Amino acid sequence: MKIIGITMGCPAGIGPEIILRLFAEVKRPASVQPVVIGDRGVLEQCGKHLQLPAQCVIWQPGTPVPAEGIPVVEASTLSPAEVIYGVPNRATGQAMADYITTGVRLAQEGLVHGLTTCPISKAALNSAGYSFPGHTEMLASLTRASHFAMMMAGTRLKVTLVTIHRPLREVPAALSVDIIYDLIHITHQALKVDFALDQPRIGVAGLNPHAGESGLFGNEEALAIAPAVARAQENGICAEGPSPPDTIFVKAASGAYDAVVCMYHDQGLIPFKLLHFADGVNVTLGLPIVRTSVDHGTAYDIAGKGQADYRSLTAAVALAGIISGNRSKFQQR
């Protein structure tokens, strides 16, 4: 049985709702036991507001997980006045940070086998004194991970991104042989260990239309992408590319590749969300702990309205359990 800690995310967002729906409406896999790292009062308040079951039970890590109710590691005790749906503040920012730090500590101590994170507000996190640009960077800092990456994972398509939150005009200058190769290598290792693939196949997208058309539409392919692919091949990685971005995702979704390395955010996220808008999972590669996340934000515009979709959370919890199991098997080889 894999215990997966779900950090509640922003208390003013949809995190509490999708957690309650997960426990109320989803038959959990027998191999996974989710526990919530959050705020019992906020969950119960959300349950009353949306008429969802919210029988929370405080769980002490290291003891058996209660068979009934929603097990909660209480990392904050916010008052109702501090939580207004759709309105994050410094108190909710501090609370979401406490959920993350508590979750990382429990994972490092082996008291949970992985983390699934609900969405946070970066602005509220910063207002509470945490100068991280996002969730992933905070987790990397807490775990002292220096080489990490984001993978968006679904049953039909998996993508990793060389550049993420960067203006398009800055992308070409940000590409280098070393950076692209490092991501190919991290992707390869994750596919082998976390996804238990003996011979991972990785497609690498070009940056320009038609992958540059032999330099007619750009030379980033020749200068950075192709040499990185060649280095990967020299090191025993099954990588192909650079391939035209307008065809590589069709091939990957048809089974030709296990993952696609993309040059910038929307290059990978547009095809991914076309296929996995509701059930996609954000996986952080390169951490010493297992971390998956929902593939959406705090959705403040619908918080408290009973409209939140919990399918991405369901998929993220299940995948965290799978990755944890695969890592254990790999270490036993």
C-alpha positions in Angstrom: 0.0 0.0 0.0 1.4 3.4 -1.1 0.5 6.3 1.1 0.2 9.5 -1.1 0.1 12.8 0.6 -2.1 15.4 -1.1 -1.1 18.9 -0.3 -4.3 21.1 -0.2 -2.9 24.0 -2.3 -4.5 27.4 -1.9 -7.4 27.2 0.7 -9.2 29.9 -1.3 -9.0 27.9 -4.6 -10.5 24.7 -5.8 -8.1 22.4 -3.9 -10.4 21.7 -1.0 -13.3 20.9 -3.4 -11.5 18.5 -5.6 -10.0 16.7 -2.6 -13.5 16.2 -1.2 -14.8 15.0 -4.5 -11.9 12.6 -4.8 -12.7 10.9 -1.5 -16.5 11.1 -2.1 -16.8 10.0 -5.7 -13.8 7.9 -6.7 -13.2 4.3 -5.9 -9.5 4.4 -4.9 -7.0 1.8 -6.2 -6.3 -0.9 -3.6 -2.6 -0.1 -3.8 -3.0 3.6 -3.0 -4.0 5.3 0.2 -4.3 9.1 -0.1 -4.0 11.4 3.0 -4.5 15.1 3.0 -1.8 17.6 4.2 -3.9 20.7 4.8 -6.5 22.2 7.0 -9.3 20.2 8.6 -11.5 23.2 9.3 -11.2 24.5 5.7 -12.2 21.1 4.3 -15.1 20.8 6.6 -16.2 24.3 5.8 -16.0 23.5 2.1 -18.0 20.4 2.6 -20.8 22.3 4.3 -20.8 25.0 1.7 -21.0 22.5 -1.2 -22.9 19.8 0.6 -20.1 17.3 0.1 -19.1 14.6 2.6 -16.2 15.9 4.8 -15.8 13.6 7.7 -12.1 14.4 8.5 -10.0 12.4 10.8 -6.6 13.7 12.1 -3.9 11.3 11.1 -0.6 11.0 12.9 2.1 10.1 10.4 3.7 6.7 11.3 0.4 5.3 12.6 -2.1 3.2 10.6 -4.3 5.3 8.3 -7.9 5.4 9.4 -10.2 3.1 7.4 -13.0 5.6 7.5 -13.2 9.3 6.8 -10.7 11.6 5.2 -7.3 11.3 6.9 -5.7 14.8 7.5 -2.3 15.9 8.6 -3.3 19.3 9.9 -0.6 21.8 8.8 -2.7 24.9 9.3 -5.7 26.0 11.4 -7.1 29.0 9.5 -10.2 30.8 10.7 -13.3 31.0 8.4 -12.7 34.8 8.1 -9.3 34.2 6.6 -10.6 32.0 3.7 -12.8 33.8 1.1 -13.2 31.8 -2.1 -11.3 33.3 -5.0 -9.4 35.8 -2.8 -6.0 34.6 -1.8 -4.1 36.5 0.9 -1.0 36.4 3.0 -2.5 33.9 5.5 -3.5 31.5 2.7 -0.1 31.9 1.1 1.6 30.9 4.4 -0.8 28.0 4.7 -0.1 26.6 1.3 3.7 27.0 1.9 3.3 25.0 5.2 1.5 22.2 3.3 4.4 21.9 0.9 7.1 22.0 3.6 5.2 19.5 5.7 4.7 17.2 2.7 8.3 17.3 1.7 9.4 16.5 5.3 7.0 13.5 5.5 8.2 12.2 2.1 11.9 12.6 3.0 11.2 10.7 6.3 9.4 7.9 4.4 6.1 8.5 6.2 4.4 9.1 2.8 5.5 7.4 -0.4 4.9 10.4 -2.6 3.2 13.8 -2.9 0.4 15.0 -5.1 0.0 18.8 -5.0 -3.1 20.8 -5.5 -2.6 24.2 -7.2 -1.2 27.3 -5.4 -1.2 31.0 -6.0 2.4 32.1 -6.8 1.5 35.7 -5.8 0.1 34.7 -2.4 3.1 32.5 -1.9 5.4 35.4 -2.6 3.4 37.7 -0.3 4.0 35.2 2.5 7.8 35.7 2.1 8.7 32.8 -0.3 10.5 34.1 -3.4 10.0 31.1 -5.6 8.6 31.5 -9.1 6.5 28.4 -8.6 5.7 25.1 -6.9 8.4 23.1 -8.7 11.3 25.5 -7.8 10.2 25.4 -4.1 10.2 21.6 -4.1 13.6 21.5 -5.8 15.0 23.9 -3.2 13.5 21.9 -0.2 14.9 18.6 -1.6 18.2 20.2 -2.8 17.7 19.0 -6.3 19.8 20.7 -8.9 18.7 18.9 -12.1 14.9 18.8 -12.4 12.3 19.2 -15.1 8.6 19.2 -15.7 6.8 16.5 -17.5 3.2 16.6 -18.5 2.0 13.0 -18.6 -1.0 11.3 -20.0 -1.9 7.9 -21.3 -1.4 9.0 -25.0 1.2 11.7 -24.7 4.1 12.7 -22.5 6.0 15.9 -23.0 9.0 17.7 -21.3 9.9 21.3 -21.9 13.4 22.8 -22.5 12.0 26.3 -21.6 8.9 26.9 -19.7 7.7 30.3 -18.5 9.7 32.4 -20.9 8.7 35.0 -23.6 8.9 33.5 -27.1 11.4 36.1 -28.2 13.8 34.7 -25.6 13.5 31.1 -26.5 16.1 30.8 -29.3 18.8 32.3 -27.2 18.0 30.0 -24.3 18.6 26.9 -26.3 22.0 25.2 -26.0 23.4 21.7 -26.7 24.0 21.1 -23.0 20.6 22.3 -21.8 18.7 20.2 -24.4 20.9 17.1 -23.8 20.4 17.4 -20.1 16.6 17.4 -20.6 16.8 14.4 -23.0 18.8 12.5 -20.3 16.4 13.4 -17.5 13.5 12.4 -19.6 15.2 9.1 -20.5 15.9 8.3 -16.9 12.4 9.1 -15.8 10.9 6.9 -18.4 13.2 4.0 -17.3 12.7 4.4 -13.6 9.4 6.1 -12.9 7.5 4.6 -15.9 9.3 1.2 -16.0 10.2 1.3 -19.7 13.2 -0.8 -20.6 13.9 0.9 -24.0 12.4 4.4 -23.9 11.9 6.1 -27.2 12.2 9.9 -27.2 11.2 12.3 -30.0 12.8 15.7 -30.0 10.9 18.5 -31.6 12.5 21.2 -33.7 12.0 24.9 -32.9 11.2 26.3 -36.3 8.6 25.3 -39.0 9.7 22.1 -40.8 12.5 21.8 -38.2 14.3 24.7 -39.9 14.1 23.3 -43.5 17.9 22.8 -43.7 18.5 26.3 -42.3 16.0 28.1 -44.5 13.7 29.0 -41.6 16.3 29.1 -38.8 19.5 27.4 -37.6 18.7 26.4 -34.0 18.2 22.9 -35.2 21.7 22.6 -36.7 23.5 24.6 -33.9 21.8 23.2 -30.7 19.1 20.6 -31.2 20.7 18.1 -33.6 24.1 18.0 -31.7 22.2 17.4 -28.4 20.3 14.5 -30.0 23.6 13.1 -31.4 25.2 13.2 -28.0 22.2 11.4 -26.5 22.5 8.7 -29.1 26.2 8.4 -28.4 25.3 7.7 -24.8 22.9 4.9 -25.6 19.6 6.9 -25.5 17.1 6.2 -28.2 16.4 9.7 -29.3 15.3 11.0 -32.7 15.1 14.5 -34.1 14.9 17.3 -34.5 11.6 16.5 -36.1 9.0 19.0 -37.5 6.8 20.1 -34.7 3.6 19.8 -36.8 4.0 16.0 -37.2 5.9 14.8 -34.1 3.0 14.8 -31.8 0.8 12.7 -34.1 3.6 10.1 -34.2 3.9 10.2 -30.4 0.2 9.9 -29.8 0.2 6.9 -32.2 2.9 5.1 -30.1 6.1 5.9 -32.0 7.6 7.8 -29.0 7.2 7.4 -25.3 7.8 11.1 -24.8 8.5 14.3 -26.8 11.1 16.8 -25.7 9.8 20.3 -26.7 11.6 23.5 -27.0 9.1 25.9 -25.4 5.9 25.9 -23.3 3.1 26.1 -25.8 4.8 23.8 -28.3 4.3 21.0 -25.8 1.2 22.1 -23.9 -1.1 22.8 -26.8 -1.1 19.2 -28.2 -0.9 17.8 -24.7 -4.0 19.6 -23.4 -5.9 18.8 -26.6 -5.5 15.1 -25.7 -5.4 15.4 -21.9 -7.3 18.5 -20.8 -9.1 16.8 -18.0 -6.8 14.0 -17.0 -3.3 15.3 -17.5 -0.7 15.1 -14.7 2.2 17.3 -14.0 5.2 15.2 -12.9 8.4 16.7 -11.5 11.4 14.8 -12.8 14.8 14.7 -11.0 13.5 15.0 -7.4 14.6 12.5 -4.7 10.9 12.3 -3.7 7.9 11.4 -5.9 5.8 14.5 -6.9 2.9 14.7 -9.2 0.4 17.5 -9.5 -2.9 18.5 -11.1 -2.6 20.0 -14.6 -4.5 23.2 -13.8 -4.4 26.2 -11.6 -6.3 27.5 -8.6 -9.4 28.4 -10.7 -10.4 31.3 -8.4 -13.2 32.2 -10.8 -15.1 29.0 -10.0 -13.9 28.3 -6.4 -16.7 27.6 -4.1 -19.2 27.1 -6.9 -19.2 23.3 -7.1 -17.9 23.3 -10.6 -14.4 22.0 -10.2 -13.3 18.9 -12.1 -11.4 16.4 -9.9 -10.2 14.0 -12.7 -6.7 15.4 -12.9 -6.3 15.0 -9.2 -7.5 11.4 -9.5 -5.0 10.7 -12.2 -2.2 12.5 -10.3 -2.7 10.4 -7.1 -2.9 7.2 -9.1 0.3 8.1 -11.0 2.2 9.0 -7.8 1.4 5.5 -6.5 2.6 3.9 -9.7 5.9 5.9 -9.8 6.5 5.1 -6.1 6.1 1.4 -6.9 8.2 1.5 -10.0 11.1 3.3 -8.1 10.9 0.6 -5.4 11.2 -2.2 -8.0 14.0 -0.4 -9.8 16.0 -0.1 -6.6 15.6 -3.8 -5.9 17.2 -4.8 -9.2 
